[in-house]
Amino acid sequence: MHNDYMALRTLVQRLGLYVFIVAALLSASSANAAWPFSGPVKDVTVISIRKTDLLVEKQIPWMGKGDRPATPLLRLDFSTSADLFALSKAHEYNVYYSLKTCGKKVPDDDIKQYGDVYWNGQKVSPYTTASPEYAAVVAKHGSVTYQVFFQITPGRPLNTLCLALAGGNMLGGTLRSNEATLPNSSE
């Protein structure tokens, strides 16, 4: 009787593993099929880069001790036809960005990214409700300009750098974009 019990237990464990694997595969394929942009966001284009300061960019969280310091930053404006707020909310994507040497897999040590991806001060997040002004821009233009902020070692040529969007959720869903090369100068 003990052998019958052990054989039945082993069979149930194996079946459970197979059911789990099949369920995971079905879940992954249906998650990708439900997203209309199941490939990368392909039209990220850098619009401009300008100088700014952490003091005036209040959307960037400050968690340091004391008052927000004066910290020179560069603001990069980029556009895409993808509605990042809608993608973020529909799939609970945390949207972030990568700024690195074009073609390189890992970030550079001399680039410091500040904050997240923003639209006119609003963080792109599954927990942020886009403003009515944002909805009007999407409806009117079809393409939206977003912002990211960073610091770079002085003298480094900007046109060696590429911006790419990335993101994901707790279920393994991913958001990726093309790499867009930065212009060589800032305003």
PyMOL commands that set and color helices and strands:
alter all, ss='L'
color gray80, all
select helices_A, chain A and resi 2-34+84-91+132-141+158-160
alter helices_A, ss='H'
color red, helices_A
select strands_A, chain A and resi 45-53+72-80+94-101+111-119+122-123+144-152+161-168+174-176+180-181
alter strands_A, ss='S'
color yellow, strands_A
deselect
rebuild
show_as cartoon
